[in-house]
């Protein structure tokens, strides 16, 4: 009963809400914000993407095309070897990546509902 419900809720968080959190951060970053936010974003976005890739790959036990946006995001926003572009380019990339994350979230939600 309760353990099963909690496990299902945890799956929901990992596979549906996590991409939406990433998308929210990406969309917020389009605004003119203090530099500290972009530092936070440069750390949080790739970490959250890698967590999503890990859990999605472990659960599905196979490579899915829906992992590709998060692989690209984890590379583009990595804080170790940063990619420097102008603000206008990042706005476009942030918007595209945010839209891709929403697509990932809905795809993950669809898979989750099909299994439950």
N, C-alpha and C positions, 0 to 999 in steps of 0.2 A: 503494500500500500504506500505508506508515506515515503519510504526510501525510493520506490519507483518514481513517484511524483517528483521528488527532489532531483533525481538523476535526469528526468526528462526536462525539468526546468534548467538544469545546468547545461544540457545539450542546447537548449534554446538560446541561452546566453552566449555560448561559444559560437554557434553557427548562424545566428540571426542578429543578435544585438551587437556583437563585436564588430562586424563590418559596418553597422550603422554608426557606431561610435567613431570608427575611422573616418567614415564619410562626413560626420559632423565636424570633426577636427579639420578636415580638408576644406570644407565649405567655409568654416569660420576663418581659416587662414587667408581667404581671398580678401578680407577686409584689411585696412591699414591698421596694424596692431603693433604694440611694443615688440622690440627685438626678442625679448625674453619668451614671448609666445612661440616664435618661430624656432627658438632653441628647444623648447618643450616639444614642439611638433616634430622636430628632426629626430628626437629620441623616442617619443611615444608612438608615432605612426609606424615606423619599421618594426618596433617591438611587438605592437599589437598585430601587425601583419604576419610576422613570423609565428606568433602564438596561434593565429588563425590557420596558417598553413600546416603547422604541426598537428593541431587537433583535427582538422579536416582530413589530412592524409591518414592519420592513425585510424579514424573512424571509418572512412571510405575504403581504406586499405588499397588504394590505387590512386594514380595521378589523375586529376580532373582538370579540364580546361578552366574551370572556375578558380583554380589556384593561381593561374597566370597573372591576373591583376594584382594579387597580393605579393607575388614574387617580384613583379616590376616595381611595385610601391616600396617593398623592403629594400630594393637596390637604389631607387631614385632618392629616397629620403634618408638613406643610411647616414649616421653621424660620423662614421669612421673615415670614409672617402667621400666627402660631400660634393655634390654637383652644384656648381654655381651658375645660375641663370638670372636674367633680369626679372623684375617683378611681373611684368606683363606676361612673360612666358610661364612663370609659376602659376599665375591666375588661371590660365588656360589648362595647364597640367593638373592643378588642384581640382578644377571643375570636372574635367574628364575622369580623373581618378575617383572623385566623390561619386559621380554617376555610376562608374563601374562597381564601386563598393555597394551601392544600393542594389544594383543588379545581383551581385553576389549574395547579399542578404536575402533577397526575395527567392533566389534559386535555392539557397540553404534552407529557408523556411519551407519551401515547397518539398524538398527532400525530407525534412524533418516531419512534416505533416503526413507524407506518404508512408513513413515508417511507423508512425504512432497512430 
